[in-house]
Amino acid sequence: MAPPLGANMSADAASEAVGLARRAVEQDSGDAFAHAVYGFTLFGPAGDNDQGRIHASEAARLNPSSAFAWGVLGMIDSMGGDYANALACLHRSLVLSPEDSMLHMWMTGLTASYFALGQYEEGVAWARKSVRHNPSNGTGHRMLAANLVGVGRLEEAREVTRVRDAAQKTTIRDLRAMRFFKQHEALERYLSAQQIAGVAD
């Protein structure tokens, strides 16, 4: 799960993760959790949103009560550009498991979707919740800064960047390579907000 949050993963580790997840599905195609993990692995380490979505959707069909399945599906749609469905899936995941250990990730997906939709106040609120649940969530901090730029609170955004850069320096080039948004317009708006917030080129 490292890549969606901005951490690095070696090609060998990514290949191994995908292979192990695929093997679990091959051994039991009716296992919802196996499909959800495979979907997560495909969209994260492998960067294959389309195939990841197929397996996450199957996981949610097999077990509609799985907070993890809905969370994975929501994250995939958040990155892939189906923001309305991302919000529905991620909110459903939070309702199903309000104390889940993955809350910070699902909340990061929410703040990203709200940013993409231009609903920056909502984005700020969910980003704050995300970083409260996991203060080391770098993407949560970056999303907070971007949404603060969106509502015009530039000094707050720059302070978020200063604090985050002290823990982990990230450049515009790094953020572009992460491609948290697959849609060009959303990605460019996000990168512009990061520049305004003080992220170096």
Disulfide bonds with the S-S distance in Angstrom:
none
